[in-house]
């Protein structure tokens, strides 16, 4: 049987999102049917809905920071039970046979990961639709167990913002004694401060805006450096083992390279585009590197959720009703949120009942 659901969808790059009804696929033997409680709002939802990346297909139901409870499991499902608190992140499938998939790096699948929305189901070719909806049907291998004691709404952004920062921190070996800097205090950056601090690192925030020190320290920063202040930047030259840059738009990364220690890395997780003006000289003479990182694999995402459960880490959020999603998108463009919007999907049921 298919599952008729209500959702909010984009129907074109210029129209506001609105109520949309469609059918979820009939569950397969390895599928989990999830009633969605909360869905985080990611900046990529806005990019996709407005076709900023040129590959949007409509109607599109965004949302890939999904927290819900299991309604039903297929006959072949062994890892999840009805009533369990679970999550779904940015991916719902991959080829599971290529080199990256074999390493648990499904996000780098050589045949392309199947994304939670605006993608194509690998079995029947239908379009995937995301978490701005009542329910979702997902292959068990891409469902994640969420610690029951975490605030469910605050846990939603962990499925994208959280793993986007956790993955490079783990990959580059962050732990006690490491010196880490986070560039930008937003949805991604605030998770970086929390996670790096919990890993035992000495943590610095790079920000262009004075006045964020109190909030940054509350979130885990030991120090705040204003990146537009030449004296402050000179004072941290050669200090950082790892810098994670979360800025989502084109910007000059050259000022951060001198602050890396020899052998240090600057990792980009925000901006997706060319760096035409990168000066490679400091990279060569200091064995420094500029790298990129994209979310994390399923095993690593489960590790991240377990880590957050152990340390009581969730995102700082503002809960919204689904009816306010278009206003939230406008505010997102102005960086007017501390630090992540999360949709309470009960508001969708209220609309349907009205």
C-alpha positions in Angstrom: 0.0 0.0 0.0 1.1 3.5 -0.7 1.0 6.2 2.0 -0.8 9.4 1.1 0.8 12.3 2.9 0.6 16.1 3.2 3.6 18.2 2.8 4.9 21.7 1.8 6.4 21.9 -1.6 8.1 24.3 -4.0 6.4 24.3 -7.4 8.8 26.7 -9.1 11.8 28.8 -8.2 9.7 31.9 -7.7 6.6 30.7 -6.0 6.3 30.4 -2.2 6.1 26.9 -0.8 2.6 25.7 -0.1 0.5 22.7 0.8 1.0 19.6 -1.4 -0.4 16.1 -1.3 1.3 13.1 -2.7 1.8 9.3 -2.2 4.9 7.8 -0.6 6.0 4.6 -2.2 4.8 1.2 -1.0 7.3 0.0 1.6 9.7 -2.7 0.6 10.9 -5.5 2.9 13.9 -3.4 4.0 12.0 -0.2 4.5 11.1 1.8 7.6 8.0 4.0 7.6 8.6 7.0 9.8 6.1 9.6 11.2 8.0 12.9 11.1 8.0 15.0 14.3 10.5 17.6 13.3 12.5 18.7 10.3 15.4 21.2 10.3 15.6 23.9 7.7 19.0 23.9 5.9 20.4 26.6 3.7 20.6 24.0 0.9 16.7 23.7 1.2 16.5 27.3 0.1 19.1 26.8 -2.7 17.3 23.8 -4.0 13.8 25.3 -3.8 14.9 28.4 -5.7 17.0 26.4 -8.2 20.2 28.2 -7.3 22.2 25.2 -8.4 20.3 24.6 -11.6 19.1 21.0 -11.1 15.8 21.5 -9.3 12.8 19.4 -10.3 9.3 20.3 -9.2 7.2 19.8 -7.3 9.9 19.5 -4.6 9.4 18.8 -0.9 12.6 19.9 0.8 14.0 18.8 4.1 16.8 16.4 5.1 17.2 17.0 8.9 14.4 14.6 9.9 13.5 13.3 13.3 10.5 11.0 13.8 9.2 7.7 15.2 8.9 4.4 13.5 5.3 3.6 12.4 6.0 0.4 10.5 8.9 -1.8 9.5 9.3 -4.2 6.6 9.7 -7.9 7.0 13.4 -7.7 6.4 14.1 -4.9 8.9 16.1 -6.0 12.0 17.6 -2.8 13.3 14.6 -0.8 14.1 11.3 -1.2 16.0 7.9 0.4 16.0 7.9 3.5 18.2 11.7 4.0 18.1 13.0 7.6 17.8 15.0 7.8 14.5 16.5 10.2 12.1 17.1 10.6 8.4 19.7 12.8 7.0 20.8 14.0 3.5 20.9 10.5 1.8 18.5 7.7 1.5 20.6 5.3 -0.7 23.8 4.8 -2.6 25.2 2.1 -4.8 26.8 0.4 -1.8 29.4 -1.4 -4.0 32.0 1.2 -5.1 35.2 2.0 -3.3 33.9 5.0 -1.2 30.7 3.1 -0.2 32.9 0.2 0.9 34.7 2.6 3.2 31.4 3.8 4.7 31.7 7.0 2.6 28.3 6.8 0.9 28.3 10.6 0.5 31.1 10.2 -2.0 29.4 7.3 -3.9 31.0 7.0 -7.3 27.6 6.5 -8.9 26.1 9.3 -7.0 24.3 9.1 -3.6 20.5 9.2 -3.7 19.6 12.3 -1.8 16.6 12.6 0.5 14.9 15.0 -1.9 15.3 16.2 -5.5 16.9 12.9 -6.4 15.8 9.6 -8.0 15.0 6.4 -6.3 17.5 3.7 -7.4 14.8 1.0 -7.6 11.8 2.4 -9.3 13.1 5.7 -10.6 10.6 7.9 -8.8 11.6 11.2 -7.3 12.5 11.4 -3.7 10.7 13.9 -1.5 11.9 15.3 1.8 11.0 15.9 5.3 8.6 18.9 5.1 5.9 16.3 5.3 4.0 14.0 7.6 5.8 10.8 6.9 8.7 9.2 4.9 9.6 5.7 3.8 13.4 5.0 3.9 15.6 1.9 3.4 16.8 0.7 6.9 20.5 1.1 6.0 20.0 4.9 5.8 17.9 5.3 8.9 19.7 6.3 12.1 19.0 5.6 15.8 18.5 8.8 17.8 19.3 8.8 21.6 15.9 9.1 23.3 17.1 11.5 26.0 18.1 14.2 23.5 15.6 17.0 22.7 14.0 15.7 19.5 13.7 19.1 17.9 17.2 20.2 18.8 18.5 16.9 17.4 17.1 17.5 13.9 19.9 19.7 12.7 22.5 17.1 13.8 21.4 15.1 10.6 23.1 17.8 8.4 24.7 20.6 10.2 26.0 18.3 12.9 27.5 15.7 10.7 28.9 18.3 8.3 31.1 19.5 11.1 31.7 16.2 12.9 33.1 14.5 9.8 36.1 16.8 9.2 36.8 17.1 12.9 37.0 13.3 13.1 38.8 12.9 9.8 41.6 15.4 10.7 42.0 13.8 14.2 40.7 16.5 16.5 41.1 15.7 20.2 42.8 16.9 23.3 45.8 19.1 22.5 44.6 20.0 19.0 44.0 23.7 18.1 40.9 24.2 16.0 39.3 27.3 14.5 35.8 27.6 13.1 35.1 30.3 10.5 31.6 31.7 10.8 29.0 31.6 13.6 25.9 30.2 12.0 24.0 27.0 11.7 27.2 25.1 10.8 29.6 27.1 12.8 27.8 26.9 16.1 27.8 23.1 15.8 31.5 23.2 15.1 32.2 25.0 18.3 30.1 22.6 20.4 31.6 19.5 18.8 35.2 20.5 18.8 35.0 21.6 22.4 33.4 18.3 23.4 36.3 16.5 21.6 38.7 18.2 23.9 40.3 20.7 21.5 41.3 24.3 22.1 38.7 26.2 20.1 38.7 29.6 18.4 36.0 31.4 16.4 37.0 33.5 13.4 34.3 36.1 12.8 34.0 39.3 10.8 31.5 40.7 13.3 32.5 42.1 16.7 30.0 41.5 19.5 29.7 37.7 19.2 32.2 36.8 21.9 29.7 36.0 24.7 27.6 33.7 22.5 30.7 32.1 21.0 32.1 31.4 24.5 28.8 29.9 25.6 28.9 27.6 22.6 32.4 26.4 23.4 34.9 28.9 22.0 38.0 29.6 24.1 38.8 32.7 22.0 37.3 34.9 19.3 39.4 36.5 16.6 38.0 39.2 14.3 39.2 38.2 10.9 39.1 41.8 9.5 41.5 43.0 12.2 45.1 42.6 10.9 46.6 42.8 14.4 44.3 40.0 15.8 45.1 37.9 12.7 48.8 38.4 13.1 48.6 37.4 16.7 47.4 33.9 15.8 49.8 33.2 13.0 51.0 29.6 12.8 48.6 28.4 15.5 45.9 26.1 14.2 46.1 22.4 13.3 42.7 22.6 11.6 40.4 25.4 10.4 36.9 24.5 9.3 35.4 27.2 7.1 31.6 27.2 7.2 30.9 30.4 5.2 28.3 29.7 2.6 29.2 32.3 0.0 32.3 33.4 -2.0 35.0 34.9 0.2 38.8 35.3 0.4 40.3 32.3 2.3 43.9 33.6 1.9 43.9 35.5 5.3 43.3 32.2 7.2 46.2 30.2 5.6 49.0 32.0 7.6 47.2 31.1 10.8 47.7 27.4 10.1 50.5 25.6 11.8 52.9 23.7 9.6 51.1 20.6 8.3 47.7 22.2 9.1 44.6 22.1 7.0 41.9 24.6 6.0 38.7 22.6 5.3 35.8 24.1 3.4 32.3 22.8 4.2 30.3 25.9 3.2 31.0 27.5 -0.1 30.7 25.3 -3.2 32.5 27.1 -6.0 35.9 28.1 -7.4 38.6 29.8 -5.4 40.2 31.8 -8.2 42.5 33.8 -6.0 44.0 31.1 -3.7 47.7 31.8 -3.1 49.5 28.4 -3.2 52.8 29.8 -1.9 52.1 29.5 1.8 50.7 26.0 1.2 54.0 24.8 -0.4 56.4 26.4 2.1 54.4 25.3 5.2 53.1 21.9 4.0 49.6 23.3 4.5 46.5 22.2 2.7 43.1 23.5 1.6 40.5 20.7 1.4 36.8 20.1 1.3 34.4 17.8 3.2 30.8 16.8 2.5 28.5 15.6 5.3 29.4 12.1 6.5 28.7 8.4 5.8 25.9 6.6 7.6 28.2 4.8 10.1 29.9 8.1 10.9 26.6 9.9 11.3 25.5 7.2 13.8 28.8 7.7 15.6 28.1 11.4 15.7 24.6 10.9 17.1 25.9 8.6 19.8 28.6 11.2 20.6 26.0 13.9 20.9 24.0 11.7 23.2 27.0 11.1 25.4 27.8 14.8 25.7 24.2 16.2 25.6 24.8 18.1 22.4 21.9 19.5 20.3 21.6 22.5 18.0 20.4 25.9 19.2 17.1 26.2 17.4 14.1 28.3 16.8 10.9 26.2 16.4 8.6 27.3 13.6 5.3 26.2 12.1 5.3 24.9 8.6 3.0 27.8 7.6 5.9 30.1 8.4 8.5 28.4 6.1 8.6 31.2 3.5 9.2 33.8 6.2 11.9 31.6 7.6 13.6 31.4 4.1 13.6 35.2 3.9 15.1 35.4 7.4 17.7 32.7 6.5 18.9 34.9 3.7 19.5 37.7 6.3 21.2 35.3 8.7 18.4 36.2 11.1 18.3 33.0 13.2 20.2 31.6 16.2 21.1 29.1 14.9 18.8 26.8 13.0 15.1 26.8 12.2 13.3 23.5 13.0 9.7 22.9 11.8 7.3 21.3 14.2 5.4 19.0 11.9 2.4 19.0 14.2 1.5 22.3 12.6 0.9 20.5 9.3 -1.8 18.4 10.9 -3.3 21.5 12.4 -3.6 23.0 8.9 -5.1 19.9 7.4 -7.7 19.8 10.2 -8.7 23.5 9.8 
